[in-house]
Amino acid sequence: MTTAEDEVVDLCRDLIRIDTTNTGDTATSKGERVAAEYVAEKLSEVGLDVFLTESEPGRASLVTRIEGADRDRPALLLHGHLDVVPADRSEWTVDPFAGEIRDGYLWGRGAVDMKDMDAMILALVRQWQRTGTKPPRDIVVAFLADEEAGGLLGAHHLVDNHPELFEGVTEGVSEVGGFSVSIGESDRLYLIETAQKGLGWMKLTAKGRAGHGSMVAGDNAVTALAESVAAIGRYEFPLVMTDTVASFLTEAGRVLGIEVDLADPERTIAKLGPVARLLSATTRNTANPTMLQGGYKANVIPGSAHAVVDGRFLPGQQEAFEEVIDGLLADGVTREWITCQPALETTFDGDLVAAMSDALRAEDPGAHPVPYMLSAGTDAKAFAKLGIRGFGFAPLMLPADLDFAGLFHGVDERVPLDALRFGVRVLDRFVSNA
């Protein structure tokens, strides 16, 4: 009989080959419909009923529920998104949508963000159905659209319009957690996401007096916008030590055998290799200008100019974050939210965390599970509106020299084949005891 380990690589490869590029605009995005239909077929094939819906044409998500042994217990949600960010073929070593296998890796856009986890969930569910295995409680499985643009057409659409699909769910598990960071030859930290920064995409607008480019212009919208963008881009937010980051640093220091100074977290983080870039951003709020628009002719001073800023704020820091940004804006420059979603933080305790930790240690005796904060955001923000406690747990045991954090939205995204198989084994142990 085919096992989850047998088919997880092929499932992931198939999903990568379905281009689900999300540009943030349905008109220019590929959409998730084809991938959703593929997943729905794989679930229906093993006897599961699937609810598939579109928020906009082509923007499809699907949900199924697997009956557990004890239906009186609260249900657990496993969720993954089907969309991916764009990829420029000219920058890649391989075709980003070919699903090429090379050097022990599966290459392609979505290999780690997050068609790997999609494939793990799908492979495991198919194995349960083939063997008649019942999880200990109801499992709701969701494959979602639009996470890469904030999830408004995916998870948020389902939560707002079909909350009954998640009836009884109290906890949820998804991406960007459970991956390893090597410490020496035999020890590995496994970062389980218990917190994530808030999402604050902002549009700045400067207005001024339009006129001829040859005139003296004291009210130039481009100048005011440029001053604001430069001030935001150069501002260094102060250190803020959250409970999650403090717990992570303390445990990492213990495993590393170093004394941790919570007033100087960079010293500990710097010892963790390439993942340090991801972790450094969890010690403070951040704001990075990402887009500029202004003017239409060399000799015309425009009446307005615009910029987009990607802001991320720590739990409990949204008000302070907004005060800083507003204080950096030049006179006449206004700010509005494009998307604003809250920061999340939960504790690293309880039966679910114990089940994750036990599953990791069973497959890797050198595992040291630790809580950490994601510097970005996930669809957990949508499910938090239903009171669902969210975790990031897509387990992967990674080579020590792999720049895993750099693969997210990066060039030559890839996942080790052995890590996919490891992940399915851990996920099976975890859910079977959750």
Buried (B, 14 or more C-beta within 10 A) or exposed (E): EEBBBEBBBBBBBBBBBBBBBBBBEBEEBBBBBBBBBBBBEBBEEEEBEBBBBBBBEBBBBBBBBBEBEEEEBEBBBBBBBBBBBBBEEEEBEBBBBBBBBEEEBBBBBBBBBBBBBBBBBBBBBBBBBBEEBBBBBBBBBBBBBBBBBBBBBBBBBBBEEEEEBBEBBBBBBBBBBBBBBBBEEEBBBBBBBBBBBBBBBBBBBBBBEBBEEEEEBEBBBBBBBBBBBEBBBEBEBEEBBBBBBBBBBEBBBEBBEEEBEBEEBEBBBEEBBBBBBBBBBBBBBBBEBEEBBBBEEEEEBBBBBBBBBBBBBBBEBBEBBBEBBEEBBBEBBEBEEBBBBBBBBBEBEEEBBEBBBBBBBBBBEBBBBBBBBBBBBBBBBBBBBBEBBBBBBBBBBBEEEBEBBBBBBBEBBBBBBBBBBBBBBBBBBBBBBB
